[in-house]
């Protein structure tokens, strides 16, 4: 049986590496898995104020399913609510990275994609869901003031 904390840590590591690859920023895991009252989310950049509160979920099975529409509560809804709440607390934008076994990494964000063609909008949650790597490449989100993904990627190469 797989330890859920180990699985969560592995998911955070994968997203950390994805963000490092596409931004050139030295993302790190939040110590004590977000238990510190002054640090919200799962990933951060040391000594840097970033625009996003980053939440990461990595589970065996997909929780992005019809329950989002038919139930008042689902794992995905809880994850998004957690991301939004933590983002409000830290005065940042929520971003939720999630994946399940053998899937790509997906991302949920509040901002409508401008260049990404394949996405889903969940109206009652006010979020857009797409493949994380496509979001990073196509939308070039600005994680740090004045530096978006394309500028940072060019610097890191």
C-alpha positions in Angstrom: 0.0 0.0 0.0 1.3 3.5 -0.9 1.6 6.0 1.9 -0.6 9.0 1.0 1.9 11.5 2.3 4.6 10.0 0.1 2.3 10.1 -2.9 1.5 13.8 -2.1 5.2 14.6 -1.7 5.9 12.9 -5.1 3.2 15.0 -6.7 4.7 18.2 -5.3 8.1 17.1 -6.5 6.8 16.6 -10.0 5.0 19.9 -10.2 8.0 21.7 -8.6 10.2 20.3 -11.4 7.6 21.2 -14.1 7.5 24.8 -12.8 11.3 25.0 -12.5 11.6 23.7 -16.1 9.2 26.3 -17.5 10.0 29.3 -15.4 13.6 29.0 -14.4 12.5 29.9 -10.8 13.8 27.8 -7.9 10.5 26.5 -6.6 10.6 24.5 -3.4 8.1 22.6 -1.3 6.6 24.4 1.6 8.1 23.0 4.8 5.8 20.9 7.0 3.3 20.5 4.1 1.7 23.9 4.6 1.3 23.6 8.4 3.2 26.9 8.9 0.7 29.7 9.6 2.7 32.2 7.5 3.1 30.0 4.4 0.1 28.8 2.5 0.0 26.4 -0.4 2.4 23.6 -1.3 5.1 25.3 -3.4 6.9 28.6 -3.1 10.0 30.4 -4.3 12.4 31.3 -1.5 12.9 35.0 -0.8 10.5 35.9 -3.6 6.9 37.1 -3.6 5.0 35.1 -6.2 1.5 35.9 -7.5 0.1 32.4 -7.0 -0.8 30.3 -4.0 0.1 26.8 -5.4 -1.9 23.8 -4.3 -0.9 20.3 -5.5 -3.0 17.1 -5.4 -1.8 13.7 -6.6 -4.2 10.7 -6.2 -4.5 7.2 -7.4 -7.8 7.8 -9.3 -9.2 10.8 -11.1 -11.4 13.0 -9.0 -12.2 15.3 -11.9 -15.4 13.6 -13.0 -19.2 14.0 -13.2 -19.5 14.4 -9.4 -18.3 18.0 -10.0 -21.7 18.6 -11.6 -24.0 16.1 -9.7 -22.8 16.3 -6.1 -22.6 19.2 -3.8 -19.2 17.9 -2.8 -16.4 16.1 -4.5 -12.7 15.8 -4.0 -12.0 18.2 -6.8 -14.5 20.8 -5.3 -12.7 20.4 -1.9 -9.3 20.9 -3.6 -10.4 24.0 -5.5 -12.1 25.4 -2.3 -8.9 24.9 -0.4 -6.8 26.6 -3.1 -9.2 29.6 -3.2 -9.3 29.9 0.6 -5.5 29.7 0.9 -5.1 32.2 -1.9 -7.4 34.7 -0.3 -5.6 34.3 3.0 -2.2 35.0 1.3 -3.7 37.6 -1.1 -2.6 35.7 -4.2 -4.3 34.0 -7.1 -5.3 30.3 -6.6 -3.7 27.7 -8.8 -4.4 24.0 -8.4 -2.2 21.4 -10.0 -3.6 17.8 -9.9 -2.9 14.5 -11.4 -3.8 10.8 -10.9 -1.8 7.7 -11.6 -0.4 7.6 -15.1 -2.0 10.9 -16.1 -0.6 14.2 -17.2 -0.5 17.1 -14.7 -3.6 19.3 -15.0 -4.1 22.8 -13.7 -7.2 24.8 -12.5 -7.0 28.6 -12.5 -9.4 31.5 -12.3 -8.1 33.4 -15.3 -9.6 32.6 -18.7 -7.0 31.1 -21.0 -6.2 33.4 -23.9 -4.0 31.1 -26.1 -4.8 27.6 -24.8 -7.4 26.0 -27.0 -8.2 22.8 -25.0 -9.7 23.7 -21.7 -12.9 23.2 -19.6 -14.7 25.9 -17.7 -16.5 24.9 -14.5 -19.0 27.7 -14.2 -20.2 27.2 -10.6 -16.6 27.0 -9.4 -15.4 29.8 -11.6 -12.3 27.9 -12.8 -10.7 26.8 -16.0 -9.0 23.4 -16.2 -6.4 22.4 -18.7 -3.1 20.5 -19.1 -0.6 22.2 -16.9 2.3 22.2 -19.4 0.0 23.7 -22.1 -1.0 26.4 -19.6 2.6 27.2 -18.8 3.7 27.3 -22.5 0.6 29.0 -24.0 -0.5 31.4 -21.3 3.0 32.3 -20.0 1.7 33.1 -16.5 3.6 35.8 -14.6 4.7 34.2 -11.3 7.0 37.1 -10.3 6.5 40.8 -11.1 7.6 41.7 -14.6 8.7 38.2 -15.5 6.5 35.7 -17.3 7.3 32.2 -18.3 8.8 33.0 -21.7 11.2 35.6 -20.3 12.3 33.3 -17.5 12.6 30.2 -19.7 14.9 32.2 -22.1 17.1 33.2 -19.2 17.4 29.7 -17.8 18.4 28.0 -21.1 
